[in-house]
Amino acid sequence: MLLRQAGRIATNRTVAGVHFPADSIAGATLGIALGRYLVGRATGSVSCKELVFDGRGIGRENFDPTLYEAGNIENPMNIDPAAMPNVTEGGNVSFGSHPKSKPFEWLWKLALKEWD
């Protein structure tokens, strides 16, 4: 639901002339990359895949939220970058010697409870 709402807002901002479509696609990519990082820190993963955005050639292509849907809350890292316009998956981002964050873990557990 949130991605569809974001898509609607992104399209409206393009129509209003305050954003280019590439802005919305880049913003979605950034949000997904940060989400991967935060969930990884909350669950104790040692790394996550980076996302690389290249805005060349987007033109008037609009933001399509259905390309960004993760599938389920238990595995938010499974977004297929091949479906995302102008986005490729890069190397691993290491969380260093302290992969788990207690505050993020606490917040993640609260978020999961809301989905039950």
C-alpha positions, 0 to 999 in steps of 0.5 A, a space after each residue: 500500500 505504501 509503495 502505491 501511495 508513493 507512486 501516486 504522489 510521485 506521479 502527481 509531483 511530475 504532473 505538477 512540474 516539481 519533479 522529473 520522473 528520474 527524481 522519483 525513481 532515484 528516490 525509490 532506489 535510495 529508499 530501498 537501499 536504506 531499507 535493506 541496510 536498516 533491516 540488515 542491521 536489525 536482523 544481524 545480517 553481516 552485509 547487504 547488496 548495494 543498489 546503483 542508479 543510473 538516470 541516463 536515458 529515463 526521459 519521461 518514463 514514469 515511476 511505477 511502484 509495482 516494479 518495487 514491491 518486495 513480496 512480503 514483510 519477512 524478506 524485504 531484501 528480495 526486490 529484483 533490481 532487474 525489474 527496476 528502471 536504470 538500477 543494478 545491484 552492486 557489491 556487498 556493503 559490509 556492516 563491519 564487526 558490529 552487524 546487529 543494532 539493538 535499537 534497529 532490532 527493537 524497532 524491527 520487532 515492533 514493526 513486525 508485530 503490526 503486520 500480524 
